[in-house]
């Protein structure tokens, strides 16, 4: 349990950990490449080390340190794992690794912790099965553990995703490299495009036309040197802290500004938040910049379904902003949150009600009538890192101390969170 005391003012200049989504992809693409790759500023998130451990079991040589050094296996150099691949709590790992294993002519089994085993994997199994890989999993091919019998080459596919998902899209793109033709993936709405931006840096040919991505099979990747920008989702917690705590100013350096990730910036601007982006530049096709936030008077807003794919991880923080804003804040179209590490909609509503926030649960989101500044109290994290961190940020500007149970879960995505928070 950790106790968060309300603050009268916070300020500082900070850097956050390397982007978690890019880190997963950099590790996997490096493993699929010929020759050595070097990765700097890899995310320290526990999820990314789950990817490292799985790759090592597949025969990849990885030298850990400040700079990560990986000797790639090429597309066909992976070995059949002698043991089960345990991704622990990492939904990204199980989906992306499934795309890799689909193109390997051997048998593998993937599992995870109790939380991950409740999260559906059918949306990735279905398209990969159409490409010729065989899958068996619990609950009529819906839940982990997952057994995979891959094949090479896979069959090209033209697939329309029923729900926008960067992870499922990326799994199909990865599998598409193991085909002898071209595959196309179409989304109903745009999602994060880290895969489409990073793979060409390794030499892959990828085309994008609207919401359709085309990948060409049989391309060998080449090892690269990669610097990973700061994680926007991690930076978001401190952006919100700077907005809601009085007389505050926080500068966050070298943050990734991928258009598929920064939906929260638009929400903050609509709510009247004082936020500016400086020193924009590009790193391996990814835009990067510094973000300055100052305490602000906020007003309520409506978040619509078509915005959700580019701010899905930040919805708990929108609830925090809504509690301090004048008028109603409404989130629609976020039912995907019900199958994350926890049912995040229910978790947000339940714990905010404990803090006396005026919040109403909906099937696909919530309504907050503000301002409804949180009272002090004890709350649960549901062992969900984003719920724990959002509650901590709310506690910085609450009327009394907020005590959070099971706060250690933040290591899944942001091990340095408490240290940075205490340093402000």
FENSUL-V96475 format. One record per residue. N is the residue number from 1. RES is the residue in one small letter. SS is DSSP state (H for helix, E for strand, - for the rest). PSI is psi in whole degrees, -180 to 180 (none if undefined). Layout:
n = {N:N}
res = {RES:RES}
ss = {SS:SS}
psi = {PSI:PSI}
This chain:
n = {1:2:3:4:5:6:7:8:9:10:11:12:13:14:15:16:17:18:19:20:21:22:23:24:25:26:27:28:29:30:31:32:33:34:35:36:37:38:39:40:41:42:43:44:45:46:47:48:49:50:51:52:53:54:55:56:57:58:59:60:61:62:63:64:65:66:67:68:69:70:71:72:73:74:75:76:77:78:79:80:81:82:83:84:85:86:87:88:89:90:91:92:93:94:95:96:97:98:99:100:101:102:103:104:105:106:107:108:109:110:111:112:113:114:115:116:117:118:119:120:121:122:123:124:125:126:127:128:129:130:131:132:133:134:135:136:137:138:139:140:141:142:143:144:145:146:147:148:149:150:151:152:153:154:155:156:157:158:159:160:161:162:163:164:165:166:167:168:169:170:171:172:173:174:175:176:177:178:179:180:181:182:183:184:185:186:187:188:189:190:191:192:193:194:195:196:197:198:199:200:201:202:203:204:205:206:207:208:209:210:211:212:213:214:215:216:217:218:219:220:221:222:223:224:225:226:227:228:229:230:231:232:233:234:235:236:237:238:239:240:241:242:243:244:245:246:247:248:249:250:251:252:253:254:255:256:257:258:259:260:261:262:263:264:265:266:267:268:269:270:271:272:273:274:275:276:277:278:279:280:281:282:283:284:285:286:287:288:289:290:291:292:293:294:295:296:297:298:299:300:301:302:303:304:305:306:307:308:309:310:311:312:313:314:315:316:317:318:319:320:321:322:323:324:325:326:327:328:329:330:331:332:333:334:335:336:337:338:339:340:341:342:343:344:345:346:347:348:349:350:351:352:353:354:355:356:357:358:359:360:361:362:363:364:365:366:367:368:369:370:371:372:373:374:375:376:377:378:379:380:381:382:383:384:385:386:387:388:389:390:391:392:393:394:395:396:397:398:399:400:401:402:403:404:405:406:407:408:409:410:411:412:413:414:415:416:417:418:419:420:421:422:423:424}
res = {x:x:x:x:x:x:x:x:x:x:x:x:x:x:x:x:x:x:x:x:x:x:x:x:x:x:x:x:x:x:x:x:x:x:x:x:x:x:x:x:x:x:x:x:x:x:x:x:x:x:x:x:x:x:x:x:x:x:x:x:x:x:x:x:x:x:x:x:x:x:x:x:x:x:x:x:x:x:x:x:x:x:x:x:x:x:x:x:x:x:x:x:x:x:x:x:x:x:x:x:x:x:x:x:x:x:x:x:x:x:x:x:x:x:x:x:x:x:x:x:x:x:x:x:x:x:x:x:x:x:x:x:x:x:x:x:x:x:x:x:x:x:x:x:x:x:x:x:x:x:x:x:x:x:x:x:x:x:x:x:x:x:x:x:x:x:x:x:x:x:x:x:x:x:x:x:x:x:x:x:x:x:x:x:x:x:x:x:x:x:x:x:x:x:x:x:x:x:x:x:x:x:x:x:x:x:x:x:x:x:x:x:x:x:x:x:x:x:x:x:x:x:x:x:x:x:x:x:x:x:x:x:x:x:x:x:x:x:x:x:x:x:x:x:x:x:x:x:x:x:x:x:x:x:x:x:x:x:x:x:x:x:x:x:x:x:x:x:x:x:x:x:x:x:x:x:x:x:x:x:x:x:x:x:x:x:x:x:x:x:x:x:x:x:x:x:x:x:x:x:x:x:x:x:x:x:x:x:x:x:x:x:x:x:x:x:x:x:x:x:x:x:x:x:x:x:x:x:x:x:x:x:x:x:x:x:x:x:x:x:x:x:x:x:x:x:x:x:x:x:x:x:x:x:x:x:x:x:x:x:x:x:x:x:x:x:x:x:x:x:x:x:x:x:x:x:x:x:x:x:x:x:x:x:x:x:x:x:x:x:x:x:x:x:x:x:x:x:x:x:x:x:x:x:x:x:x:x:x:x:x:x:x:x:x:x:x:x:x:x:x:x:x:x}
ss = {-:E:E:E:-:-:-:-:-:-:E:E:E:E:E:-:-:E:-:H:H:H:H:H:H:H:H:H:H:H:H:-:E:E:-:E:E:E:E:E:-:-:-:-:-:H:H:H:H:H:H:H:H:H:H:H:H:-:-:-:E:E:E:-:-:-:E:E:E:E:E:-:-:-:-:-:-:-:-:-:-:-:-:-:E:E:-:-:-:-:H:H:H:H:H:H:H:H:H:H:H:H:-:-:-:-:E:E:E:E:E:-:-:-:-:H:H:H:-:E:-:H:H:H:H:H:H:H:H:H:-:-:-:E:E:E:E:H:H:H:H:-:E:E:E:E:E:E:E:-:-:-:-:E:-:-:-:E:E:E:-:-:-:-:-:H:H:H:H:H:H:H:H:H:H:H:-:-:E:-:-:E:E:E:E:E:-:-:-:-:-:-:-:H:H:H:H:H:H:H:H:H:-:-:-:E:E:E:E:-:-:E:E:E:E:E:-:-:-:-:E:E:-:-:E:E:E:-:-:E:-:H:H:H:H:H:H:H:H:H:H:H:H:H:-:-:-:-:E:E:E:E:E:E:E:E:-:-:-:-:-:-:H:H:H:H:H:H:H:H:-:-:-:E:E:E:E:E:E:E:E:E:E:-:-:E:E:E:E:E:E:E:E:E:-:-:-:-:E:-:-:E:E:-:H:H:H:H:H:H:-:H:H:H:H:H:H:H:H:H:H:H:H:-:-:E:E:E:E:E:E:-:-:-:H:H:H:H:H:-:-:-:-:H:H:H:H:H:H:H:H:H:H:H:-:-:-:-:E:E:E:E:-:-:E:E:E:E:E:E:-:-:-:-:-:-:E:E:E:E:-:-:-:-:H:H:H:H:H:H:H:H:H:H:H:H:-:-:-:-:-:E:E:E:E:-:H:H:H:H:H:H:-:-:-:-:H:H:H:H:H:H:H:-}
psi = {139:146:123:120:140:145:145:-25:143:150:163:170:125:163:142:168:161:150:125:-44:-44:-37:-47:-48:-40:-40:-48:-43:-36:-41:-31:-5:165:137:-172:145:149:130:125:148:36:142:139:8:142:-34:-41:-33:-23:-41:-43:-48:-38:-43:-39:-41:-21:11:9:134:118:122:112:153:-168:-41:127:128:125:129:108:157:-2:-175:-29:15:6:154:154:128:141:-16:172:141:114:110:1:-113:11:101:-34:-44:-48:-34:-47:-41:-32:-40:-39:-47:-27:-31:12:129:53:178:137:156:131:135:-176:-169:-179:-34:-47:-32:-7:-2:131:144:6:-30:-23:-32:-41:-55:-36:-31:-37:-24:-5:-8:154:135:143:130:170:153:44:53:42:-34:150:160:158:129:136:130:104:178:158:128:156:166:136:155:149:113:136:120:132:-29:136:126:115:-35:-46:-44:-44:-38:-41:-39:-45:-47:-34:-26:-19:14:175:26:-154:142:146:142:126:133:150:-29:154:140:-177:141:33:-39:-46:-28:-37:-38:-42:-27:-24:2:6:146:117:137:146:128:103:-125:16:131:135:131:142:131:165:9:128:137:153:138:150:166:130:133:127:124:168:148:119:-41:-39:-43:-30:-35:-40:-26:-48:-39:-45:-28:-35:-21:130:149:40:155:126:133:125:120:146:55:136:135:38:129:-26:2:-17:29:-29:-32:-42:-39:-44:-43:-41:-31:-1:17:142:97:136:149:128:167:51:142:174:140:111:53:7:125:142:149:178:142:126:127:147:154:144:156:120:154:152:160:172:126:121:164:-42:-11:-20:-44:-26:10:23:-40:-18:1:-41:-33:-30:-34:-40:-48:-41:-34:-26:3:155:124:-172:139:125:132:123:157:24:29:-20:-27:-16:-13:33:-159:-31:175:94:-29:-50:-41:-47:-50:-46:-48:-34:-35:-35:-31:11:27:139:92:143:129:140:163:-34:19:-142:165:131:131:111:176:141:70:130:140:172:169:177:134:166:145:-15:23:32:117:-42:-32:-45:-46:-37:-40:-36:-42:-42:-38:-24:-27:19:174:-18:174:144:124:128:123:148:48:-14:-13:-14:-18:-20:-40:-24:73:-27:4:-51:-37:-44:-41:-44:-23:-12:none}
